[in-house]
């Protein structure tokens, strides 16, 4: 990947450190404001458009405090032209609510970046807790 994209991935990882500590503002600055920006976090349905994405970020971040990122395992990534993606496993120790002990969290995350005005912005982030094999039955609903 291009060096400037790797720089924004570094900023993105640092923003996630702030996020798990209860501060969403660094991550918010990295998201595009385009109408088609999307966020699919593990806490609810997909959000589309900056207003919904911002609300979903705030809602998720408000539940976290005193967290720490433990690492990022890059599974794959590529860039071509004005689009790039990374697929990673994010590992963190998070504190949910004010009184709970820190617990381990692992998320499977795909992030799509787009170049806007000589910088990279997040166009889409999808995160879910599926980081180990599961049965097909786990996807079924009653």
C-alpha positions as CSV (number, residue, x, y, z in Angstrom):
1,X,0.0,0.0,0.0
2,X,1.1,3.6,-0.5
3,X,3.0,5.3,2.2
4,X,0.4,8.0,2.8
5,X,-2.3,5.3,3.2
6,X,-0.2,3.5,5.8
7,X,0.1,6.9,7.6
8,X,-3.7,7.1,7.7
9,X,-3.9,3.5,8.9
10,X,-1.6,4.5,11.7
11,X,-3.8,7.4,12.6
12,X,-6.8,5.1,12.4
13,X,-5.2,2.7,14.9
14,X,-4.4,5.6,17.2
15,X,-8.0,6.8,16.9
16,X,-9.2,3.4,18.0
17,X,-7.0,3.6,21.1
18,X,-8.9,6.8,22.0
19,X,-12.2,5.2,21.1
20,X,-11.9,2.3,23.5
21,X,-11.0,4.9,26.2
22,X,-14.3,6.8,25.5
23,X,-13.2,9.5,23.0
24,X,-14.7,9.1,19.6
25,X,-13.5,12.5,18.2
26,X,-10.2,11.2,16.6
27,X,-12.0,8.5,14.8
28,X,-14.8,10.8,13.7
29,X,-12.3,13.1,12.0
30,X,-11.2,10.1,9.8
31,X,-14.6,9.3,8.5
32,X,-15.9,10.7,5.2
33,X,-18.8,13.0,5.2
34,X,-20.2,11.6,1.9
35,X,-23.8,10.5,1.8
36,X,-22.7,7.0,1.1
37,X,-20.5,6.6,4.2
38,X,-21.5,3.6,6.2
39,X,-20.7,1.9,9.5
40,X,-21.7,-1.6,10.5
41,X,-20.6,-2.1,14.0
42,X,-21.6,-5.1,16.2
43,X,-24.1,-3.1,18.2
44,X,-26.8,-2.5,15.7
45,X,-27.9,-2.2,12.1
46,X,-25.8,-0.5,9.5
47,X,-25.7,3.3,9.6
48,X,-25.6,5.3,6.4
49,X,-24.8,8.9,5.9
50,X,-22.7,11.1,8.3
51,X,-25.6,11.8,10.7
52,X,-26.3,8.1,11.3
53,X,-22.6,7.1,11.4
54,X,-21.8,9.9,13.9
55,X,-24.7,8.8,16.1
56,X,-23.6,5.2,16.0
57,X,-20.0,6.1,16.8
58,X,-21.2,8.2,19.8
59,X,-23.6,5.5,21.0
60,X,-20.9,2.8,20.9
61,X,-18.1,5.0,22.4
62,X,-20.3,6.2,25.3
63,X,-20.3,2.6,26.6
64,X,-16.5,2.4,26.8
65,X,-13.9,3.8,29.1
66,X,-10.3,3.1,30.2
67,X,-9.7,0.7,27.3
68,X,-6.5,-0.2,25.5
69,X,-5.8,-1.6,22.1
70,X,-3.7,-4.8,22.3
71,X,-2.9,-5.2,18.6
72,X,-3.9,-5.3,15.0
73,X,-3.5,-8.4,12.9
74,X,-3.5,-7.5,9.2
75,X,-5.2,-10.3,7.2
76,X,-5.1,-8.5,3.9
77,X,-5.2,-5.0,2.3
78,X,-4.8,-3.4,-1.0
79,X,-5.1,0.0,-2.7
80,X,-5.7,1.1,-6.3
81,X,-6.4,4.6,-7.4
82,X,-8.7,6.4,-4.9
83,X,-9.9,3.3,-3.0
84,X,-8.2,1.0,-0.5
85,X,-9.1,-1.5,2.1
86,X,-7.7,-3.3,5.0
87,X,-9.0,-6.4,6.7
88,X,-7.8,-6.9,10.3
89,X,-8.4,-8.6,13.6
90,X,-8.5,-5.9,16.3
91,X,-7.8,-7.0,19.8
92,X,-8.5,-4.8,22.8
93,X,-9.1,-4.8,26.5
94,X,-12.2,-2.7,27.1
95,X,-14.1,-1.5,30.1
96,X,-17.8,-1.4,29.4
97,X,-19.7,0.9,31.7
98,X,-18.2,2.7,34.6
99,X,-17.8,-0.1,37.1
100,X,-17.0,-3.2,35.0
101,X,-13.6,-4.8,34.9
102,X,-11.7,-4.7,31.6
103,X,-12.5,-7.6,29.3
104,X,-10.9,-8.9,26.1
105,X,-12.5,-8.0,22.8
106,X,-11.6,-9.4,19.3
107,X,-13.2,-8.0,16.2
108,X,-13.0,-9.0,12.6
109,X,-12.9,-5.6,10.8
110,X,-13.0,-4.5,7.1
111,X,-12.3,-0.9,6.5
112,X,-12.6,0.8,3.1
113,X,-10.8,4.1,2.5
114,X,-11.3,6.7,-0.2
115,X,-9.1,9.5,-1.2
116,X,-10.7,12.9,-0.6
117,X,-8.9,16.2,-1.2
118,X,-5.4,14.7,-0.9
119,X,-6.2,12.6,2.2
120,X,-7.6,9.2,2.9
121,X,-11.0,9.0,4.6
122,X,-13.0,6.0,5.9
123,X,-15.9,5.3,3.6
124,X,-17.0,2.1,5.3
125,X,-16.2,0.1,8.4
126,X,-17.7,-3.3,9.2
127,X,-16.8,-5.0,12.5
128,X,-18.1,-8.1,14.1
129,X,-17.0,-10.5,16.8
130,X,-16.5,-13.6,14.5
131,X,-12.9,-14.4,14.8
132,X,-13.1,-18.2,15.3
133,X,-14.9,-20.9,13.3
134,X,-18.6,-21.3,13.9
135,X,-21.3,-23.7,12.8
136,X,-23.8,-22.7,10.1
137,X,-26.5,-23.1,12.7
138,X,-25.1,-20.0,14.5
139,X,-26.4,-17.9,11.6
140,X,-30.0,-19.1,11.8
141,X,-32.8,-17.5,13.6
142,X,-35.9,-19.1,15.1
